[in-house]
Amino acid sequence: MNLTPQQRHMFGQEMNNELEKITMSWSKELKEWHPIAIRALDFASIENLNIPASHYERLTETEACGINMNIISVLVNNIERRKPSEMRYNAFEWKEIISLNLFIAKSWEALVEPVRKKVLKRIELMEKIPPLNVIAKA
C-alpha cells in the first residue's frame, strides 16, 4: 500500500502510540547494551536525537520487566550516530558494541513487525470506509 503524506503521518503517530504500550524484556544482551546506550547520550543533543525536549528525561527510564520500545528506538539510533573516538573506544571494542547494537535493533524489529502490519491494516480499512458526511447524505 502506497501511503499519502497524511497517511504516513497517521501511520507514524499510530506506531508511536502502539510502541508506547510495548516493553522489550530484559535479556542478557539488553542488560549489557543498556549502560552503553545511556553513556552514548552524553554525546547527543536533543536535535541530534530528533525528539521533543519534553521526551528527553524518559530516555533513561527502565521498568522492572524491560525497556519501552520507543526508548529503545531512540537509543539504538543514537549509538549508530556515535563515533568510537568520542566514546573512547578503539575499533575492536567498537566492533563489539555495534554488533550488540545490531542484535538489539533486530530484536526490536522482530517485535515491531506484527505491530506495523496491524497499523497498516487499520489505515487500509479506514481508507475503505466512506467519510461520515458521505454516509449522512445517503
C-alpha positions as CSV (number, residue, x, y, z in Angstrom):
1,M,0.0,0.0,0.0
2,N,1.4,3.4,-1.0
3,L,0.7,5.9,1.7
4,T,-0.1,9.5,1.1
5,P,1.7,12.1,3.2
6,Q,-1.3,12.4,5.5
7,Q,-1.4,8.6,5.9
8,R,2.3,8.4,6.6
9,H,1.8,11.0,9.3
10,M,-1.1,9.0,10.8
11,F,0.9,5.8,10.5
12,G,3.8,7.3,12.4
13,Q,1.5,8.5,15.2
14,E,-0.3,5.2,15.4
15,M,3.1,3.3,15.5
16,N,4.3,5.6,18.2
17,N,1.1,5.0,20.2
18,E,1.3,1.2,19.8
19,L,5.0,1.0,20.6
20,E,4.5,3.1,23.8
21,K,2.4,0.1,25.1
22,I,5.2,-2.5,24.5
23,T,8.2,-3.3,26.6
24,M,11.2,-5.2,25.4
25,S,12.0,-7.7,28.1
26,W,15.4,-7.7,29.8
27,S,17.8,-10.2,28.3
28,K,21.5,-10.8,28.8
29,E,22.2,-8.7,25.7
30,L,19.8,-5.9,26.6
31,K,21.4,-5.6,30.1
32,E,24.8,-5.4,28.5
33,W,23.7,-2.9,25.9
34,H,21.7,-0.5,28.1
35,P,24.7,1.1,30.0
36,I,26.4,1.7,26.7
37,A,23.3,3.3,25.2
38,I,22.9,5.5,28.3
39,R,26.6,6.6,28.0
40,A,26.1,7.4,24.4
41,L,23.5,10.0,25.5
42,D,26.4,12.0,26.9
43,F,27.4,12.8,23.2
44,A,24.0,13.6,21.8
45,S,21.9,16.8,21.6
46,I,18.1,16.8,21.6
47,E,18.3,17.9,18.0
48,N,20.6,15.0,17.1
49,L,18.2,12.6,18.9
50,N,15.3,14.0,16.9
51,I,12.9,14.1,19.8
52,P,11.0,16.8,21.6
53,A,12.9,18.2,24.6
54,S,10.0,17.1,26.8
55,H,10.8,13.5,26.0
56,Y,14.5,13.6,26.9
57,E,14.0,12.7,30.5
58,R,12.3,9.4,29.5
59,L,15.4,8.1,27.7
60,T,16.9,6.9,31.0
61,E,13.7,5.2,32.2
62,T,13.5,1.5,32.6
63,E,11.0,-0.9,34.1
64,A,11.5,-4.0,36.2
65,C,10.4,-6.1,33.2
66,G,12.4,-4.2,30.5
67,I,12.6,-1.0,28.4
68,N,9.9,0.7,26.4
69,M,10.1,0.2,22.6
70,N,10.1,3.9,21.8
71,I,13.0,4.5,24.1
72,I,15.0,1.6,22.6
73,S,14.4,3.0,19.1
74,V,16.0,6.4,20.1
75,L,18.9,4.8,22.0
76,V,19.7,2.4,19.1
77,N,19.7,5.2,16.6
78,N,21.9,7.3,18.9
79,I,24.6,4.7,19.2
80,E,24.7,4.4,15.4
81,R,25.4,8.1,15.2
82,R,28.3,8.0,17.6
83,K,32.0,7.6,16.7
84,P,34.2,5.2,18.7
85,S,36.7,8.0,19.4
86,E,34.1,10.3,21.0
87,M,33.0,7.4,23.3
88,R,36.7,6.5,23.9
89,Y,36.6,3.0,22.4
90,N,39.1,1.5,20.0
91,A,38.0,-0.1,16.7
92,F,37.9,-3.6,18.2
93,E,35.8,-2.6,21.2
94,W,33.5,-0.5,18.9
95,K,33.0,-3.6,16.6
96,E,31.6,-5.5,19.6
97,I,29.3,-2.6,20.5
98,I,28.0,-2.2,17.0
99,S,27.3,-6.0,16.9
100,L,25.4,-5.7,20.2
101,N,23.5,-2.7,18.9
102,L,22.6,-4.6,15.8
103,F,21.4,-7.5,17.8
104,I,19.1,-5.2,19.9
105,A,17.9,-3.5,16.7
106,K,17.0,-6.8,15.1
107,S,15.2,-7.9,18.3
108,W,13.3,-4.6,18.3
109,E,12.4,-5.1,14.6
110,A,11.0,-8.6,15.3
111,L,8.7,-7.2,17.9
112,V,7.7,-4.3,15.7
113,E,6.8,-6.2,12.6
114,P,3.4,-7.5,13.7
115,V,2.5,-4.1,15.1
116,R,3.5,-2.5,11.8
117,K,1.2,-4.9,9.9
118,K,-1.7,-4.2,12.3
119,V,-1.4,-0.4,12.0
120,L,-1.1,-0.6,8.2
121,K,-4.2,-2.9,8.1
122,R,-6.1,-0.4,10.2
123,I,-5.1,2.5,7.9
124,E,-6.1,0.4,4.9
125,L,-9.5,-0.3,6.4
126,M,-10.1,3.3,7.3
127,E,-9.5,4.2,3.6
128,K,-12.3,1.9,2.6
129,I,-14.8,3.4,4.9
130,P,-16.5,6.4,3.4
131,P,-16.3,9.7,5.4
132,L,-19.2,10.3,7.8
133,N,-20.5,13.2,5.8
134,V,-21.0,10.9,2.8
135,I,-22.8,8.3,4.9
136,A,-25.0,11.0,6.4
137,K,-26.1,12.2,2.9
138,A,-27.1,8.7,1.8
